[in-house]
Amino acid sequence: MDLDTIKRYVQIAFNGSAQQVRRVLPQIKYDPRIIIEAGTPYIKRTGMAGVSLIRRMWRGLVVADIKVTDGAVKEVMFSAAAGANAATVMGSAPVETLDYFVTYCKNHNIYSMIDMLGVDNPLRKMLPMKSKPDVIVIHKGRDEESNKRTLIRYKDIAKIRSKYSSLVSVAGGLDYLHVRKAYFNGADIAILNVTEPDDPNVGIPDRSNFRQIMPAILNAVGN
């Protein structure tokens, strides 16, 4: 379950309930290009038991989107113990937290992902760090989707690549019909949210036929 720097991936994020995961995840056939995320709202609702549930149901990469802001050591331990292969920290956290996070992810053999939501200059934020993360997330927040003038900052990808070889993922306002745009703009990972009926955000409605949708998404991902 290794991330390959020459491949592209799609990350399917669950932000609802355990029932949603039990209903939808069995429809997604295993493919090494698919990453399954235990989203932040899902973890707040289900706890680390929700991460373990996804781990039992999915043999590929599992991300715990815990969005660490402090106390990185313990939170990384919780995620690893629950079976996650990767965890997230907020880029707005202190540099000390970012360094602890990356170090302890390495110690626990899981991938480190820095979420740059709300960070104006991701590259500048990373420069003081002692070690680089495995993945940098360029993120337009779910609340920001209501502002049509707020765009995913694809320009940050080239800036990051000028200094770091980390993978770059993008999130925010992507649906399965437009996922190719993320790869066209240089992303390695495109994140798609599974949305509930009352969710105003863009994503894949959880009542969709994922057996039909996923092959189309993987066609956009490529080999």
C-alpha positions in Angstrom: 0.0 0.0 0.0 2.6 2.5 -1.1 2.0 5.9 -2.8 3.8 6.0 -6.1 5.1 9.4 -7.2 4.5 8.5 -10.9 0.8 7.5 -10.5 -2.4 9.5 -10.0 -5.0 8.7 -7.4 -8.6 9.6 -6.5 -9.5 9.9 -2.8 -13.1 9.2 -1.8 -14.0 11.0 1.4 -16.7 9.8 3.7 -18.1 12.6 5.9 -21.4 11.1 6.9 -22.3 8.1 9.2 -21.1 4.6 9.7 -24.3 3.5 7.9 -23.3 5.5 4.9 -19.9 3.7 4.8 -21.5 0.3 5.2 -23.9 1.1 2.3 -21.5 2.8 -0.1 -18.0 1.3 0.4 -18.9 -2.2 -0.7 -19.9 -0.8 -4.1 -16.4 0.5 -4.6 -14.2 -2.3 -6.1 -10.7 -2.3 -4.9 -8.2 -0.5 -7.1 -4.7 0.7 -6.0 -5.5 4.1 -7.5 -8.3 4.6 -5.0 -7.7 6.1 -1.5 -10.5 6.0 1.0 -10.8 8.8 3.5 -12.4 8.9 6.9 -13.4 12.6 6.8 -13.3 15.0 9.7 -17.1 15.1 10.3 -17.2 11.3 10.1 -14.5 10.9 12.7 -16.1 13.4 15.0 -19.3 11.4 14.7 -17.9 7.9 15.0 -14.5 8.4 16.6 -11.5 6.2 15.8 -13.9 3.2 15.6 -15.1 4.7 12.4 -11.5 4.6 11.0 -11.2 1.0 12.1 -14.5 0.2 10.3 -13.2 1.6 7.0 -9.9 -0.3 7.6 -11.8 -3.6 8.0 -13.8 -2.9 4.8 -11.0 -1.6 2.6 -7.7 -3.2 1.9 -6.1 -0.2 0.2 -4.9 3.1 1.6 -7.0 4.7 4.3 -6.6 8.3 5.4 -7.7 9.6 8.8 -8.5 13.3 8.2 -7.9 14.3 11.8 -6.7 17.9 10.9 -4.2 18.1 13.8 -3.6 21.6 15.2 -1.7 20.6 18.3 -0.7 17.5 20.2 0.5 15.8 17.1 2.2 12.9 18.8 -0.9 11.4 20.4 -3.2 12.0 17.4 -0.8 10.3 15.1 -0.7 7.3 17.5 -4.5 7.1 17.6 -4.7 7.1 13.8 -2.1 4.5 13.3 -3.6 2.3 16.0 -7.0 2.5 14.2 -5.5 1.2 11.0 -5.0 4.4 9.0 -2.2 4.5 6.5 -2.1 8.3 6.5 -3.2 11.3 8.6 -3.6 15.0 8.2 -2.3 18.1 10.0 -3.4 21.7 9.4 -0.8 23.9 7.6 -1.9 26.7 9.8 -0.6 24.9 12.9 2.7 26.0 14.4 5.8 24.8 12.6 6.8 22.8 15.7 3.5 20.8 15.4 4.1 20.2 11.7 7.6 18.8 12.5 6.3 16.6 15.3 3.5 15.4 13.0 5.8 14.5 10.1 8.4 12.8 12.4 5.8 10.7 14.3 4.0 9.7 11.0 7.4 8.3 9.9 7.9 6.6 13.2 4.5 4.9 12.9 5.0 4.1 9.2 2.0 6.2 8.0 1.9 9.0 5.4 2.0 12.6 6.5 -0.4 15.0 4.8 -0.4 18.8 5.4 -3.8 20.4 4.7 -3.2 24.0 3.5 -6.7 25.2 4.0 -6.6 28.9 4.9 -2.8 29.2 4.3 -2.0 32.0 1.9 1.4 30.8 0.9 1.9 27.1 1.4 5.5 27.1 0.2 6.6 29.8 2.7 4.9 27.9 5.5 6.9 24.8 4.7 10.3 26.3 4.3 11.2 26.4 8.1 10.2 22.8 8.5 12.9 20.3 9.3 11.5 17.5 7.1 9.1 17.4 4.2 5.6 15.8 4.3 4.6 13.0 2.0 1.5 14.9 0.7 0.5 18.6 0.5 -3.2 19.3 0.2 -4.3 22.4 -1.7 -7.8 22.8 -0.2 -10.7 25.1 -0.9 -12.9 24.6 2.1 -16.4 23.3 2.1 -17.7 26.6 3.4 -15.8 28.4 0.7 -17.8 26.6 -2.0 -20.6 29.1 -1.4 -18.3 31.8 -2.7 -18.1 31.3 -6.5 -15.1 33.7 -6.7 -13.1 31.4 -4.4 -11.1 28.9 -6.5 -8.8 26.0 -5.9 -5.3 27.6 -5.9 -3.8 25.4 -8.6 -1.0 28.0 -9.0 0.4 26.8 -5.7 1.2 23.4 -7.1 4.0 24.7 -9.4 5.4 26.8 -6.5 5.5 23.8 -4.2 7.1 21.6 -6.9 9.9 24.1 -7.4 11.2 23.2 -4.0 9.6 19.9 -2.9 9.0 16.4 -4.4 6.0 15.7 -2.2 2.8 14.5 -3.8 0.1 17.2 -4.1 -3.6 16.6 -3.7 -6.5 19.0 -4.3 -9.9 19.3 -2.6 -12.9 21.5 -2.8 -15.8 21.7 -5.2 -14.7 18.7 -7.3 -17.3 16.3 -8.7 -16.7 13.1 -10.7 -17.5 14.8 -14.0 -14.7 17.4 -13.6 -12.0 15.4 -11.7 -9.8 15.5 -14.8 -9.2 19.2 -14.3 -7.3 18.5 -11.1 -4.8 16.3 -12.9 -4.5 18.7 -15.8 -3.4 21.3 -13.3 -0.7 19.1 -11.9 -2.4 17.3 -9.0 -1.4 13.8 -8.1 -4.5 13.1 -6.0 -8.0 14.5 -6.5 -10.4 14.4 -3.4 -14.1 13.8 -4.0 -16.6 14.0 -1.1 -19.4 11.5 -0.7 -22.4 13.8 0.1 -25.6 13.3 1.9 -29.0 14.4 0.6 -29.0 17.6 2.7 -25.4 18.5 2.0 -25.1 21.7 -0.2 -21.5 20.9 -1.1 -20.3 19.4 -4.4 -19.4 15.8 -4.5 -20.8 12.3 -5.2 -24.3 11.9 -3.8 -24.3 8.9 -1.5 -27.4 7.5 -3.3 -25.5 7.3 -6.6 -24.6 4.0 -8.2 -20.9 3.8 -7.3 -20.4 0.6 -9.3 -21.1 2.7 -12.4 -19.4 5.9 -11.4 -16.1 4.6 -10.2 -15.0 3.1 -13.6 -15.6 6.5 -15.2 -13.6 8.3 -12.5 -10.7 5.8 -12.8 -10.7 6.4 -16.6 -10.0 10.1 -15.8 -7.3 9.1 -13.3 -5.5 7.1 -15.9 -2.8 4.4 -15.3 
